[in-house]
Amino acid sequence: ELNFTCFPNPFTDYTKIEFYLPYKSNINLSIYNSSGVLVKEYINSEKKVGNYSYQINSDNLEEGIYFITLKTDRTLNTKKLVLLK
């Protein structure tokens, strides 16, 4: 199973997403609002084995609850993010 971390969470200016990919895979990292509507896609490409880190800025986001999903060829994981402004 592929896990990822989001910190800080809750966040105000930015949150950092970090994960280790133990196998080569197509990756999709996306954020959705609380209604399930896609807000932004951060990654949609093939990645090699390794550690990855991405920063999500709150510039164009409204305060509220979001869901970040990390999808590979083998798994789909979702975490809740809380944005406070």
C-alpha positions in Angstrom: 0.0 0.0 0.0 1.2 3.5 -0.8 0.8 6.1 1.9 1.4 9.8 1.9 1.5 12.6 4.4 0.1 16.1 4.3 1.6 18.7 6.6 0.8 21.1 8.1 -2.9 20.1 8.2 -4.9 22.2 8.8 -3.0 24.7 6.7 -3.1 28.4 5.9 -0.5 29.3 3.3 0.6 25.9 2.0 0.7 22.2 2.8 3.4 19.8 1.7 2.5 16.3 0.3 5.3 13.7 0.7 5.3 10.1 -0.4 7.7 7.2 -1.3 6.9 5.4 -4.5 8.3 1.8 -4.2 7.6 0.9 -7.8 7.6 2.7 -11.2 4.0 3.8 -11.9 1.7 6.3 -13.4 0.8 8.8 -10.7 -2.1 11.2 -10.4 -2.1 13.6 -7.5 -5.2 15.8 -7.4 -7.2 18.0 -5.0 -11.0 18.0 -4.8 -13.4 20.3 -3.0 -15.9 19.0 -0.4 -18.5 18.5 -3.2 -16.1 16.2 -5.0 -15.3 18.6 -7.8 -11.7 18.5 -9.1 -9.9 21.7 -8.1 -6.5 21.1 -9.5 -4.3 18.2 -10.8 -0.7 18.4 -9.6 0.8 15.3 -11.1 -0.4 13.2 -14.0 2.6 11.3 -15.3 4.8 8.3 -14.9 7.3 8.4 -12.0 10.2 6.3 -11.1 10.9 4.7 -7.7 11.8 7.3 -5.1 10.8 10.0 -2.6 8.5 12.8 -3.8 7.5 16.1 -2.3 4.9 18.6 -3.6 3.7 21.9 -2.2 0.1 23.0 -2.5 -0.4 26.7 -2.1 -3.7 28.2 -0.8 -3.6 31.2 -3.2 -6.6 30.3 -5.3 -8.4 28.2 -2.8 -11.3 29.2 -0.5 -11.3 28.3 3.2 -12.8 24.9 3.8 -12.4 21.1 3.5 -10.6 19.5 0.6 -9.6 16.0 -0.4 -6.3 15.1 -1.8 -6.0 11.8 -3.8 -2.9 9.9 -4.8 -3.6 7.3 -7.4 -1.1 4.8 -8.8 -1.4 1.8 -11.1 -2.1 -0.3 -8.0 -3.7 2.0 -5.3 -5.9 4.9 -4.6 -5.5 6.9 -1.3 -7.4 9.9 -0.1 -6.8 12.3 2.8 -8.8 15.2 4.1 -7.2 18.7 4.1 -8.5 21.6 6.0 -7.7 25.2 4.8 -8.0 28.0 7.3 -7.6 31.6 6.2 
